[in-house]
């Protein structure tokens, strides 16, 4: 069974940093691109980042480019999201998701980690 | 960026009825369109990809149609477990973008 389990969420002050993790199991992690998608309270889904199978290519929307960094450790079947210079508008539930490449949809999702940016 | 306009934002229906959810892209995305289901406390579920291909495990009462800019998710003979929020998403180009969601509630 494919499982994606996020961790590392919490309350953080504006301007500070936070790192999310996602532990993957039930599939060959190194064969898949991985992504982060977020959902602000009462809002829709927003793609945040994608990383290639080897980690050599990363993709971000303008809203987080330069502040967020996606990375992975294939030996540990783990995905990460380093979030710097956090803003109140980054408050959201962050989901880890799997896709074959960015030309494919996300076919497995975690249950999410909550991040609140507030003083 | 490709804007995805989803409608309606809210839909009330009874079990056994059929519903239709529309998703319009601001430019042609060929058939690079997915539909997802979101329920509280559960992982988001991919229902349909490539506009009309059912993901493994998706019940046959779900169907997708369309290409280019106009897409529709149809759910026939609604079951109690179908009441949820539905999102469309384009993966034709980056940034990957989602529709604003349709909340399907029991009438």
Interface residues (C-beta under 8 A of the other chain):
Chain A: X4 X44 X45 X46 X47 X50 X59 X61 X62 X95 X97 X99 X102 X103 X104 X105 X106 X107 X108 X109 X110 X111
Chain B: X32 X34 X36 X41 X42 X43 X44 X45 X46 X49 X55 X87 X89 X91 X94 X95 X96 X97 X98 X99 X100 X101
